[in-house]
Amino acid sequence: MGTEAQMIPIDDGKAAHLTGMSMPSMLLPATDGTNVNLSEGGPTVVYAYPRTSPSTGGAIEGWDSIPGTRGCTPQSCAFRDHFAELRALGIERVFGLSTQETEYQREAVERLHLPFSLLSDVSLSLTHALNLPVFEAGGMTLLKRLTLIVANGKVEHVFYPVFPPDQNAADVIAWLSSRKA
């Protein structure tokens, strides 16, 4: 395994087109049993992550050698821990997004006590509509880690690549706070 410095993802430019894009009008299944349309609603934070592994295992061979893959749980926990602060800064909705099935994601919501839902793009509809950056591992198409700030149905800001994952929520708060100032 390489050093931590080698594991830092590089900005490959695959998210540069997202700022200013309109969110497509489509429904994504959420872990709370609803369907969410990201083109509607107030200011929203959507953090995309590759996948969560259940507490019982399920790691993909070579996972630790793929830059930017580790840290899905710390990233979700950081958004959980900063949820009230995000709301105080005007964010109405926070969602995690992966290409995993909703049932699989539901285990993570319960285990991590997340105060928000995770969205499933198992059909890759949103991924393809926005041309989100992806990679292949373990026979699956997975999202590269990024965070979107969505307002008025458009992508207002993109954090990409996200590193370290557990700092992402604080980076979002700093950006939102600078806009309020």
C-alpha positions as CSV (number, residue, x, y, z in Angstrom):
1,M,0.0,0.0,0.0
2,G,1.2,3.5,-0.8
3,T,1.7,6.5,1.5
4,E,-1.2,8.8,2.4
5,A,0.2,11.4,0.0
6,Q,-0.1,8.9,-2.9
7,M,-3.8,8.3,-2.0
8,I,-4.9,11.9,-2.4
9,P,-7.1,12.1,-5.5
10,I,-6.1,14.6,-8.2
11,D,-8.5,17.0,-9.9
12,D,-8.9,15.3,-13.3
13,G,-11.3,18.1,-14.5
14,K,-14.3,15.7,-14.7
15,A,-16.4,17.9,-12.5
16,A,-15.5,21.3,-14.0
17,H,-18.6,21.4,-16.2
18,L,-21.1,21.0,-13.2
19,T,-21.1,24.6,-11.8
20,G,-24.2,26.4,-13.3
21,M,-25.8,23.2,-14.6
22,S,-29.5,22.7,-14.0
23,M,-30.4,19.7,-12.0
24,P,-32.5,17.2,-14.1
25,S,-36.0,16.7,-13.0
26,M,-36.0,13.1,-11.9
27,L,-36.9,11.1,-8.8
28,L,-34.2,9.3,-6.8
29,P,-35.2,6.8,-4.1
30,A,-34.3,7.9,-0.6
31,T,-33.7,5.8,2.5
32,D,-36.7,7.4,4.3
33,G,-39.0,5.8,1.7
34,T,-39.6,8.9,-0.3
35,N,-38.5,9.9,-3.8
36,V,-36.5,13.1,-4.1
37,N,-36.3,15.5,-7.0
38,L,-33.1,17.5,-6.6
39,S,-34.3,20.1,-9.2
40,E,-36.9,21.2,-6.6
41,G,-36.7,22.4,-3.0
42,G,-34.5,25.0,-1.3
43,P,-30.8,25.2,-0.8
44,T,-29.4,21.6,-0.8
45,V,-26.1,19.9,-0.1
46,V,-25.5,16.6,-2.0
47,Y,-22.3,14.8,-1.2
48,A,-21.6,11.9,-3.5
49,Y,-19.4,9.0,-2.3
50,P,-18.4,5.7,-3.8
51,R,-20.0,3.3,-1.3
52,T,-20.5,2.3,2.2
53,S,-19.4,-1.1,3.5
54,P,-21.7,-2.7,6.0
55,S,-20.4,-3.3,9.5
56,T,-20.1,-7.0,8.6
57,G,-17.5,-6.5,5.9
58,G,-17.8,-6.4,2.2
59,A,-14.7,-4.6,1.1
60,I,-13.7,-4.6,-2.5
61,E,-10.3,-6.1,-3.3
62,G,-7.8,-3.3,-3.9
63,W,-10.1,-0.7,-2.5
64,D,-7.4,0.9,-0.3
65,S,-5.1,1.4,-3.4
66,I,-7.7,3.6,-5.2
67,P,-7.1,7.3,-4.5
68,G,-10.0,8.9,-2.8
69,T,-12.1,5.9,-2.0
70,R,-11.5,5.5,1.7
71,G,-13.5,7.6,4.1
72,C,-17.2,7.2,3.2
73,T,-18.2,6.6,6.8
74,P,-16.2,9.6,8.2
75,Q,-17.6,11.8,5.5
76,S,-21.2,10.9,6.4
77,C,-20.5,11.2,10.1
78,A,-19.0,14.7,9.5
79,F,-22.2,15.8,7.7
80,R,-24.2,14.3,10.6
81,D,-22.2,16.1,13.2
82,H,-22.4,19.4,11.3
83,F,-26.1,19.0,10.3
84,A,-27.4,21.7,12.6
85,E,-24.7,24.2,11.5
86,L,-25.6,23.6,7.9
87,R,-29.2,24.2,8.6
88,A,-28.3,27.4,10.5
89,L,-26.5,28.6,7.3
90,G,-29.7,28.2,5.2
91,I,-29.3,24.7,3.9
92,E,-32.7,23.1,3.8
93,R,-31.7,19.6,2.7
94,V,-28.7,17.4,3.0
95,F,-28.3,14.1,1.1
96,G,-25.7,11.6,0.6
97,L,-25.6,10.0,-2.9
98,S,-24.2,6.8,-4.1
99,T,-24.9,4.1,-6.8
100,Q,-25.8,1.6,-4.1
101,E,-29.3,0.2,-3.7
102,T,-31.6,1.9,-1.1
103,E,-31.8,-1.2,1.1
104,Y,-28.0,-1.3,1.3
105,Q,-27.9,2.4,2.1
106,R,-30.6,2.1,4.8
107,E,-28.2,0.0,6.9
108,A,-25.7,2.9,6.9
109,V,-28.3,5.5,7.9
110,E,-29.4,3.4,10.9
111,R,-25.9,2.4,11.9
112,L,-24.5,5.9,11.7
113,H,-27.6,7.6,13.0
114,L,-27.8,10.0,10.1
115,P,-30.4,12.8,10.4
116,F,-30.8,12.9,6.6
117,S,-31.5,10.5,3.9
118,L,-29.1,8.8,1.4
119,L,-30.2,8.8,-2.2
120,S,-29.7,5.9,-4.6
121,D,-28.7,6.4,-8.2
122,V,-28.4,2.6,-8.8
123,S,-29.9,3.2,-12.3
124,L,-27.1,5.8,-13.0
125,S,-29.8,8.2,-14.3
126,L,-28.5,11.3,-12.4
127,T,-24.9,10.2,-13.0
128,H,-25.4,10.1,-16.7
129,A,-27.6,13.2,-16.9
130,L,-24.9,15.3,-15.1
131,N,-22.0,13.3,-16.4
132,L,-20.7,12.8,-12.9
133,P,-17.2,11.5,-12.5
134,V,-17.2,7.7,-11.9
135,F,-14.8,4.8,-11.7
136,E,-15.1,1.0,-11.9
137,A,-14.3,-1.3,-9.0
138,G,-15.5,-4.8,-8.0
139,G,-17.7,-4.9,-11.2
140,M,-19.6,-1.8,-10.1
141,T,-19.8,1.8,-11.4
142,L,-19.1,4.0,-8.4
143,L,-19.2,7.8,-8.0
144,K,-16.0,9.7,-7.3
145,R,-16.3,11.7,-4.2
146,L,-17.7,15.2,-4.8
147,T,-20.1,17.6,-3.2
148,L,-22.7,19.8,-4.9
149,I,-24.4,22.9,-3.5
150,V,-27.7,23.2,-5.3
151,A,-29.9,26.3,-5.2
152,N,-32.9,27.2,-7.3
153,G,-32.5,23.9,-9.2
154,K,-28.9,24.7,-10.3
155,V,-25.5,23.6,-9.2
156,E,-24.1,26.7,-7.5
157,H,-20.8,25.2,-6.3
158,V,-18.8,22.0,-6.6
159,F,-16.2,20.6,-4.2
160,Y,-14.0,18.2,-6.2
161,P,-12.0,16.2,-5.5
162,V,-13.0,15.9,-1.9
163,F,-10.0,15.2,0.4
164,P,-9.9,14.4,3.2
165,P,-13.5,13.1,3.3
166,D,-14.0,13.9,7.0
167,Q,-13.1,17.6,6.3
168,N,-15.7,17.9,3.6
169,A,-18.6,19.2,5.8
170,A,-16.3,21.8,7.4
171,D,-15.2,22.9,3.9
172,V,-18.9,23.3,2.9
173,I,-19.6,25.3,6.1
174,A,-16.6,27.6,5.4
175,W,-17.8,28.2,1.9
176,L,-21.4,28.9,3.0
177,S,-20.1,31.2,5.8
178,S,-17.9,33.2,3.4
179,R,-21.0,33.8,1.2
180,K,-23.0,35.1,4.2
181,A,-20.3,37.5,5.2
